[in-house]
C-alpha cells in the first residue's frame, strides 16, 4: 500500500514538473523596435480559437516561438523574415475566421 502511494505521488510530482516546463506565458509581447507599437498576443485565447490544434500556428509541429524558425533577416531555412511570417500567418487566419484585427493599428495597438 505504501509503495503504491509513493508511486502515485512520484508520478504526480513528475507530471507537475513537466506541466510547468511546458507552460506558456499567456500574454506574449512582440516587438522588433522602431516605430511599430508592441503586439500583445494572447496565447491562451488563440489556442482556444484553434481548438488546441497547435499545428495551426506552430505549423512545423515544433512548439517553439515564431523566432525559432523566422528570424529578422530571413536567413533561416524557411527564408521568411519574422515580420513577414507574422503578417502572413496572423492576417490570413483573422481574414479566414472573419474576426480579429487585420489592419496595422488593430494589432499594433501598443
N, C-alpha and C positions, 0 to 999 in steps of 0.2 A: 504494500500500500504506500509506504514511504517512498519507494523507488518510483512508482507511478506518479505520485505528486511531484517529486523532484523533476521528473522528466517533463511533466506538463509545464512546470514553472520555467524550466530551461528553454523549452520551445517558445513559450510566450515571451521570454526575455529576448531571444534571438529575433523573433518577429517584430518586436517593438523597436529594436535597434535597426533592423532592415527598413522598417517603415520610416523611421526618422531620417535615414540616409537618403531615401528616395523622395522625401518631402520637397515640394517646390514652393518658393515664395509666391504668395497669391498675387500681389501687385508687383509686376516687373516694370521698371522704368528703363526705357530705351532712349538713348541719345547719342548722336555722333558729334555733338558740339555744334558750334556755329549758330546760325540764325534760327534754325528749326527748333521748335519747342519740343520738350520731352513727350514721348508717347507712353502713356500708362496702360499697360496690358494686364488684364485680369485673367490669370491662368485658370483659376477655378471656374469662372463663368464660361470661358472659351472651351474648356474640357467638357462642360455640360452641353454646350451648343453642338459639340462634335460627338455627343453621346459616348464620351470617354474612349473614342477611337483615336488613339494618339497619332496614328499614321496620317490623319487628315492634316495635321500641321507638321509633325515630325515625319515627313514623307519618306525619309530613308529608312525608317524603322529604328533609328538610334535616338534615344531620348536625351538629346543634347540641346543646348540653346542654339539659336539661329547662327550665331557667330562661330559655332563649332564647325559649320560647313561653308558659311558665307562670310568671308572677311571683307574689309573695306576696299581692297584692291581688286577683288575677283580673281586672285591668283590661285585659289584652291581648286581642286579637281573639277568642281561643277562650273567654275567660271563666272558665276553670278556674284556681283558685289552684294554686300549685306543690304544696303538701301534698296537695290533693285529687287532682291528676293523678298524683302518685307512688303514692298509696294505690290509686287505681283501676287503674292500669296494672300495678303490681307484684303486688298481691293477686290480680287476675284471672288473670294469667299463671301465678303459682305454684299457684293453685287448679286451673286447667285442666291444668297439667302434672302435678299430683299430687305435687309436690315443691317445696321451698323454703319459707321461713317465711311464715306468714300472720298471726301474732299480733304485737302491738306489740313485745314483748320479743324476738321472733325476728329482726326486722330492726334494731330499736333496741338492739342489744347493746353498743354503745359500743366 
